[in-house]
Amino acid sequence: MFSFAFLIGIYSFIIFGLGITGNLYTNNVIILTILLSVSLFYLVLKSVNLTNTKNGIKNLVKTRELKLVITLIIFQVIVNLIGVFGPEISFDALWYHLTLPKLFIERHMIYHIPGNLLYYSDFPKIGELFYIPTLIFSNEITAKFIHFSFGILCCFVIFKISRKYLSNFYSLLAVLIFYSNLIVGWQSVTAYVDLIRTFFEIMAFWGFLEWIESKKTSWLIEAALMVGLAISVKLTGFLSLLIYLILIVILKYKGGLKPILKYCVIFTLLAILVPSPFFIFSYMNTGNPVYPLFTNLLKFNYIGFSSPVNFIRESLTLLLHSQDPISPIYVIFIPIAVVLYKKFNKITKIFFIYSLIAFLLVILLPIGDKSRFFMPYLTVLSIGICFAIAAFKEKKLKIFMIAVIFLLSVVSFGYRFVANYKFVPYVFGKETKDQFLTKHLNFMFGDFYDTDGYFHKHIFRNDTVLLFGFHNLYYVDFPFIDSSWIKKGDQFNYIAVQNGELPERFKFWQLVYSNSINHVNLYSLGGVKWVY
């Protein structure tokens, strides 16, 4: 599995290399993707023994309890797939997760996009780089499927880690706990990148456990590289670097200061080395290696730091009242884990120490809703909950606990089915993409779609439209320049304004089209090219 993770990481960095050198052409991406596919196929053949796999599956489903938990997992997968195969409507995906790859493909290069709209163009973004091939070969639905697949990979790794310490049943129960989270279900049907980060995070934890048990430095190196890949998906992966440095100090303090410093330096250098090409790229373009952090483009609210009361309030909000909810299972069963903590062995305790440190750091993040940023750590906490249940001695109470997990899973399935039901008419061919997006996009909140096909029919290749007031540009399928990055000398012969007024300097332009659904007005000077 580590070879798989490294391989897809290398693949994304090669795409980054093609992009920054201006070689992001279809043929190059095709060749690279074929090489990746062949390599992954070889890894699968090398690691899978079909006979043992068949026997393993038979053993896995030999009891009624195992069949039930597998069935619940499959239900969750199916209801998520319904959402996957519908057009993308999620805000951040249409803002930058998909728009950046689309713009890079059009220019055949990865470049800095100035202005106050797509400022994430300089961020570490191997998640978005995975979407470049999908948009070349297909569309946003394939990108959504890629993100969904990383959620499945997370479940596989959870099972592999759990199975080392727990029975098949409890290992699958850990998978069910994680995958039944509403935040995981929502992320699974979007072209976001959080599940990609979650995959590298759980791989890092796996490597760290192997290091603790084997004491082989090679495992610490693998864990650090996985953290580096997590940071390369999203800068919040730096939280994990802090977690592991704290864990190293806690677990190795008896060995003295020298080995602690050695391990911390190794881990830090490797974790930062992996995303360093993105930091260099950002620094060369903006003078800031982590642009747009520490600029006026991003505003932070340090609620968690302000007082103990606010810290407690933020903690309760994350656990119980998040905008994108996590399962109440953790609140229910963590007290049991606390009671049993002294009875756990050293390895089991690591799961809970890791989860606690992660929770505290996420609470201190200077952002609003935090559930999406805590999601990568729910993998480990889900396994920890199963440790606690398995260690509980009272049989009837244990059965009750498992029944609660099953019940909450069913509730989650029902909730996600209702949420994804809007995709059903499209998935089963009862509704066109135009009809679906016209009905479900939020045109008052920055989305755009050519609802009546006017732009498709009247804007041609040699035209250019200057956009004002647009925010989510993924579905803009005509030549355009956005007002956030237009520069002196740029030419255009149309101006489109969404949810706003035509700027004063262009008041003499003539209105040629207005759409009351997507709130767009189009202006022209009779086809005359205007130089900005």
C-alpha positions in Angstrom: 0.0 0.0 0.0 2.9 2.3 0.7 4.2 1.7 -2.8 0.8 2.6 -4.2 0.7 5.9 -2.2 4.3 6.8 -3.3 3.4 6.0 -6.9 0.4 8.3 -7.0 2.4 11.0 -5.2 5.2 10.8 -7.8 2.5 10.9 -10.6 1.1 14.1 -9.3 4.5 15.7 -9.0 5.4 14.7 -12.5 2.2 16.4 -13.7 3.3 19.5 -11.6 6.6 19.3 -13.5 4.9 19.2 -16.8 2.8 22.1 -15.8 5.4 24.5 -14.6 7.5 23.8 -17.7 4.6 24.5 -20.1 4.3 20.9 -21.2 0.9 20.1 -20.0 -0.3 18.7 -23.2 -2.8 15.8 -23.7 -0.3 13.4 -25.2 2.1 13.9 -22.3 -0.6 13.3 -19.8 -1.9 10.2 -21.7 1.6 8.7 -21.7 2.1 9.4 -18.0 -1.3 8.0 -17.1 -0.7 4.8 -19.0 2.6 4.3 -17.2 0.8 4.9 -13.8 -2.0 2.5 -14.7 0.5 -0.2 -15.8 2.5 0.3 -12.6 -0.6 0.2 -10.4 -1.8 -3.0 -12.1 1.6 -4.6 -11.6 1.4 -3.7 -7.9 -2.0 -5.2 -7.6 -1.0 -8.4 -9.3 2.1 -8.7 -7.2 0.3 -8.2 -3.9 -2.9 -10.1 -4.5 -3.1 -13.9 -4.3 -6.5 -14.7 -5.9 -6.9 -18.0 -4.0 -6.2 -16.4 -0.7 -8.4 -13.5 -1.5 -11.4 -15.8 -2.3 -10.8 -17.7 0.9 -10.4 -14.4 2.8 -13.7 -13.1 1.5 -15.5 -16.4 2.5 -14.1 -16.1 6.0 -15.0 -12.4 6.2 -18.7 -13.0 5.7 -19.1 -16.3 7.5 -21.1 -14.8 10.4 -24.4 -12.9 10.6 -22.8 -10.0 12.4 -20.1 -9.6 9.7 -22.7 -9.8 6.9 -24.7 -7.0 8.6 -21.8 -4.6 9.0 -20.6 -5.3 5.4 -24.1 -4.7 4.2 -24.3 -1.3 6.0 -21.0 -0.3 4.5 -22.2 -1.3 1.0 -25.3 0.8 1.5 -23.2 3.8 2.4 -21.1 3.3 -0.7 -24.1 3.0 -3.0 -25.8 6.1 -1.7 -22.5 8.0 -2.1 -22.2 6.7 -5.7 -25.6 8.2 -6.5 -24.1 11.6 -5.6 -20.8 11.0 -7.4 -22.5 10.4 -10.8 -24.3 13.7 -10.8 -22.8 17.1 -11.9 -20.7 19.1 -9.5 -22.6 21.8 -7.5 -20.4 22.2 -4.4 -19.0 25.7 -3.9 -15.3 25.2 -3.4 -15.1 22.6 -6.2 -16.6 25.1 -8.7 -14.5 27.9 -7.2 -11.0 26.5 -7.4 -10.7 22.7 -7.0 -11.9 22.2 -10.6 -11.5 25.6 -12.1 -7.7 25.7 -11.5 -7.1 22.4 -13.4 -9.4 23.6 -16.2 -7.5 26.9 -16.6 -4.1 25.0 -16.4 -5.3 22.7 -19.2 -6.4 25.6 -21.4 -2.9 27.2 -21.1 -1.0 23.9 -21.1 0.8 25.1 -18.0 0.6 25.7 -14.3 0.9 29.4 -13.5 0.3 32.0 -10.9 -3.1 33.6 -11.3 -3.0 37.2 -9.9 -5.9 38.9 -8.2 -8.3 38.3 -5.3 -10.3 35.4 -6.8 -8.1 32.3 -7.6 -5.4 33.1 -5.1 -5.1 29.4 -4.3 -3.3 28.9 -7.6 0.0 29.0 -5.7 -1.0 26.6 -2.9 0.3 23.0 -2.6 -2.3 21.2 -4.8 -1.6 17.6 -5.7 -5.3 16.9 -5.1 -6.2 19.4 -7.9 -3.4 17.9 -10.1 -5.2 14.5 -10.0 -8.1 16.3 -11.6 -6.1 17.4 -14.6 -6.2 14.0 -16.3 -9.9 13.6 -15.5 -10.8 16.9 -17.1 -8.6 16.1 -20.1 -10.2 12.7 -20.6 -13.7 13.3 -19.2 -15.4 15.8 -17.0 -16.1 16.8 -13.4 -18.0 13.6 -12.7 -14.8 11.6 -13.1 -13.0 14.0 -10.8 -15.7 13.4 -8.2 -15.2 9.6 -8.7 -11.5 10.0 -8.0 -12.2 11.8 -4.7 -14.8 9.2 -3.8 -12.2 6.5 -4.5 -9.8 8.0 -2.0 -12.6 7.6 0.6 -12.7 3.9 -0.3 -8.9 3.7 0.0 -9.1 5.2 3.5 -11.6 2.5 4.5 -9.2 -0.2 3.1 -6.3 1.2 5.2 -8.5 1.5 8.3 -9.3 -2.2 7.9 -5.7 -3.2 7.3 -4.5 -1.3 10.4 -7.3 -2.6 12.6 -6.9 -6.2 11.5 -3.5 -6.2 13.0 -4.9 -5.8 16.5 -8.6 -6.6 16.2 -11.0 -9.3 14.8 -12.6 -9.0 11.3 -15.8 -7.8 12.9 -14.2 -4.9 14.9 -12.0 -4.0 12.0 -15.0 -3.6 9.7 -16.9 -1.8 12.5 -14.1 0.8 12.5 -14.6 1.2 8.8 -18.4 1.6 9.3 -17.9 4.2 12.0 -15.6 6.3 9.8 -17.6 5.9 6.6 -20.9 6.6 8.3 -19.8 10.2 9.2 -22.0 12.7 7.4 -18.9 14.8 6.7 -17.3 11.8 5.0 -20.5 11.1 3.0 -20.7 14.7 1.8 -17.0 14.8 0.9 -17.4 11.5 -1.1 -19.7 13.1 -3.6 -17.6 16.2 -4.3 -14.5 17.1 -6.2 -12.8 18.5 -3.1 -9.5 17.2 -1.9 -10.0 16.4 1.8 -10.3 12.6 1.3 -7.1 12.6 -0.6 -5.4 14.3 2.3 -7.2 11.8 4.7 -5.7 8.9 2.7 -2.1 10.2 3.1 -2.8 11.0 6.8 -3.9 7.5 7.7 -0.9 6.1 5.7 1.4 8.3 7.7 -0.1 6.9 11.0 0.3 3.4 9.7 4.0 4.0 9.0 4.4 5.6 12.4 2.9 2.6 14.2 5.3 0.3 12.3 8.2 2.5 13.4 7.1 2.3 17.1 6.8 -1.5 16.9 9.8 -2.3 14.7 12.1 0.6 15.7 13.3 0.7 12.1 14.1 4.3 11.0 12.9 3.4 7.5 9.3 3.3 8.8 9.7 6.8 10.4 11.0 8.0 7.0 7.9 6.6 5.2 5.6 8.2 7.8 7.3 11.6 7.3 7.0 11.3 3.5 3.3 10.5 3.8 2.9 13.6 6.0 4.7 15.6 3.3 2.2 14.3 0.7 -0.7 15.3 3.0 0.8 18.8 3.3 1.1 18.8 -0.5 -2.6 18.3 -0.7 -3.5 20.9 1.9 -1.4 23.1 4.1 -3.4 22.1 7.1 -1.4 18.9 6.9 1.2 20.9 8.9 -1.0 20.0 11.9 0.0 16.4 11.5 3.7 17.4 11.5 3.1 18.9 14.9 1.2 15.9 16.1 4.0 13.5 15.2 6.7 15.7 16.7 4.7 15.8 20.0 4.2 12.0 19.8 8.0 11.5 19.3 8.7 13.5 22.4 6.1 11.7 24.5 7.1 8.2 23.3 10.9 8.6 23.3 11.5 10.9 26.2 13.1 8.1 28.3 15.8 7.7 25.6 17.2 11.2 26.2 17.3 14.4 24.3 19.7 13.3 21.5 17.5 10.6 19.9 14.4 12.9 20.2 16.2 15.7 18.4 17.4 13.2 15.8 14.0 11.8 15.0 12.3 15.2 15.1 14.8 16.6 12.6 14.5 13.7 10.3 10.7 13.8 10.4 10.5 17.6 9.9 13.0 17.8 7.1 11.4 15.0 5.1 7.9 16.2 5.7 8.8 19.7 4.4 11.0 18.5 1.6 8.1 16.8 -0.2 5.9 19.9 -0.7 8.9 22.2 -1.1 8.5 22.4 -4.9 5.1 24.2 -4.3 6.7 26.5 -1.7 9.4 27.4 -4.3 6.8 27.9 -7.0 4.8 30.2 -4.7 7.9 32.2 -3.6 9.1 32.7 -7.1 5.6 34.1 -8.1 4.7 36.1 -5.0 7.7 36.4 -2.7 5.7 34.3 -0.1 6.3 30.5 0.0 2.8 29.9 1.5 0.8 32.6 -0.4 -1.9 33.7 0.2 -1.3 33.0 3.9 -0.1 36.1 5.8 -1.8 38.4 3.3 -5.0 40.5 3.4 -6.6 37.9 1.1 -7.2 35.5 4.0 -8.8 36.7 7.2 -8.5 34.6 10.4 -10.5 34.6 13.6 -8.6 33.2 16.5 -11.6 32.1 18.5 -10.0 29.0 20.1 -7.1 31.1 21.6 -9.2 33.8 23.1 -10.5 32.2 26.3 -11.2 28.8 28.0 -14.9 29.4 27.5 -14.5 29.9 23.8 -12.3 26.8 23.6 -15.0 24.7 25.2 -17.6 26.3 23.0 -15.6 25.5 19.9 -15.0 21.9 21.1 -18.7 21.3 21.6 -19.5 22.9 18.2 -17.1 20.6 16.4 -18.4 17.5 18.1 -22.1 18.2 18.2 -23.1 21.2 16.0 -20.8 21.4 13.0 -22.2 22.6 9.7 -20.9 19.4 8.2 -21.6 17.0 11.1 -19.4 14.3 12.4 -20.9 11.2 14.0 -22.2 11.5 17.7 -20.6 8.0 18.1 -17.3 9.7 19.2 -19.0 11.7 22.0 -20.9 8.6 23.1 -18.0 6.3 23.3 -15.0 8.5 24.2 -16.0 8.4 28.0 -15.8 4.6 27.8 -12.3 4.9 26.2 -11.2 7.2 29.1 -12.4 4.7 31.7 -10.6 1.9 30.0 -7.5 3.8 29.1 -5.2 2.4 31.8 -6.0 -1.1 30.6 -4.8 -0.4 27.1 -1.4 -1.4 25.9 1.2 1.1 24.6 0.1 0.8 20.9 -3.6 1.2 21.7 -2.9 4.3 23.8 -1.1 5.9 20.8 -4.5 5.9 18.9 -6.1 8.0 21.6 -3.1 10.3 22.3 -2.9 11.0 18.5 -6.6 11.8 18.3 -6.5 14.0 21.4 -3.6 16.1 20.1 -5.3 16.3 16.7 -8.5 17.5 18.3 -6.8 20.2 20.3 -4.9 21.5 17.3 -7.9 21.6 15.1 -9.9 23.5 17.7 -7.1 26.1 17.8 -7.3 26.6 14.0 -8.3 30.2 13.2 -11.2 29.1 10.9 -14.9 28.7 11.2 -16.5 25.3 10.7 -13.7 22.8 11.6 -15.3 19.4 10.9 -13.7 19.1 7.5 -10.2 19.7 9.0 -10.8 17.1 11.7 -12.0 14.5 9.3 -8.5 13.1 8.4 -8.1 12.2 12.1 -11.4 10.4 12.4 -9.8 7.4 10.7 -7.6 6.8 13.8 -10.3 7.7 16.3 -12.7 5.3 14.7 -10.2 2.5 15.3 -9.7 3.7 18.8 -13.4 3.5 19.5 -13.4 -0.1 18.4 -10.5 -0.9 20.8 -12.7 0.5 23.6 -15.7 -1.6 22.6 -13.7 -4.8 22.2 -12.1 -4.3 25.6 -15.4 -3.8 27.3 -16.3 -6.8 29.5 -20.1 -6.4 30.0 -21.5 -8.4 27.1 -25.1 -7.0 27.0 -23.8 -3.4 27.2 -21.3 -4.2 24.4 -24.1 -5.5 22.2 -26.1 -2.3 23.0 -23.1 -0.2 21.9 -22.7 -2.0 18.6 -26.5 -1.7 18.1 -26.2 2.1 18.6 -23.4 2.2 15.9 -25.6 0.2 13.5 -28.6 2.5 14.2 -26.5 5.7 13.6 -25.2 4.2 10.4 -28.8 3.6 9.2 -29.7 7.2 10.1 -26.6 8.4 8.3 -27.6 6.3 5.2 -31.1 7.8 5.3 -29.8 11.3 5.7 -27.3 11.0 2.8 -29.9 9.3 0.6 -32.2 12.3 1.1 -29.4 14.7 0.4 -28.3 12.8 -2.7 -31.8 12.2 -4.0 -31.6 15.3 -6.1 -29.1 13.5 -8.3 -31.4 10.5 -9.0 -33.3 12.0 -12.0 -30.0 12.9 -13.7 -28.3 9.6 -12.9 -31.2 7.6 -14.3 -31.6 9.8 -17.4 -34.8 11.6 -16.4 -33.2 15.0 -16.3 -30.5 16.6 -18.5 -27.4 18.2 -17.2 -28.7 21.7 -18.2 -32.0 21.0 -16.3 -30.2 19.8 -13.2 -27.7 22.6 -13.0 -30.3 25.3 -13.7 -32.4 23.9 -10.9 -29.6 23.3 -8.3 -26.8 25.9 -8.7 -26.9 28.9 -6.4 -26.7 31.8 -8.9 -27.1 34.3 -6.1 -24.0 32.9 -4.4 -21.5 33.0 -7.1 -22.3 30.0 -9.3 -22.7 30.3 -13.1 -24.1 28.2 -15.9 -25.2 29.0 -19.4 -28.8 28.0 -18.6 -30.4 28.8 -22.0 -27.3 28.2 -24.2 -27.0 31.8 -25.2 -23.3 32.1 -24.7 -22.7 28.8 -26.5 -24.6 30.0 -29.5 -23.3 33.6 -29.7 -19.7 33.7 -28.2 -17.1 32.3 -30.5 -13.4 31.5 -30.3 -12.3 34.9 -31.5 -14.5 36.6 -28.9 -13.4 37.5 -25.3 -15.8 38.3 -22.5 -14.7 40.4 -19.5 -16.4 39.1 -16.4 -17.5 41.2 -13.4 -19.1 39.7 -10.3 -18.5 36.1 -11.2 -17.1 33.8 -8.6 -17.3 30.1 -9.5 -16.0 29.9 -13.0 -15.8 26.1 -13.7 -18.9 26.1 -15.9 -17.8 29.2 -17.9 -17.2 27.5 -21.3 -16.4 30.5 -23.5 -13.2 32.7 -23.9 -13.1 35.1 -20.9 -10.9 37.3 -18.7 -12.0 37.8 -15.2 -11.8 41.4 -13.8 -9.7 40.1 -10.9 -6.7 39.4 -13.1 -7.2 41.6 -16.2 -4.2 43.7 -17.0 -3.4 46.6 -19.2 -3.4 45.7 -22.9 -5.9 42.8 -22.6 -8.6 42.9 -25.3 -12.3 42.0 -25.1 -15.4 42.6 -27.0 -18.1 41.7 -24.5 -18.7 42.4 -20.8 -20.7 40.1 -18.6 -21.9 41.2 -15.2 -23.4 38.8 -12.6 -25.4 40.1 -9.6 -24.2 43.6 -9.9 -23.9 46.8 -12.0 -21.8 47.6 -15.0 -18.7 49.6 -13.8 -19.0 53.3 -14.4 -16.3 53.4 -17.0 -18.3 51.1 -19.3 -21.7 52.6 -18.8 -22.0 53.5 -22.5 -21.8 49.8 -23.5 -25.1 48.4 -24.8 -27.1 45.6 -23.1 -27.5 42.7 -25.6 -28.7 39.9 -23.3 -30.1 39.4 -19.9 -30.8 36.2 -18.0 -33.1 36.4 -14.9 -32.1 32.8 -13.8 -28.4 33.1 -13.5 -28.6 37.0 -13.0 -26.1 37.7 -15.9 -26.3 40.8 -18.1 -24.2 40.8 -21.3 -22.9 44.1 -22.9 -21.3 44.9 -26.3 -20.1 47.7 -28.5 -21.4 46.0 -31.7 -18.4 43.6 -31.8 -15.7 46.3 -31.4 -12.6 45.0 -29.6 -11.8 47.1 -26.5 -8.2 47.4 -25.1 -8.1 47.6 -21.3 
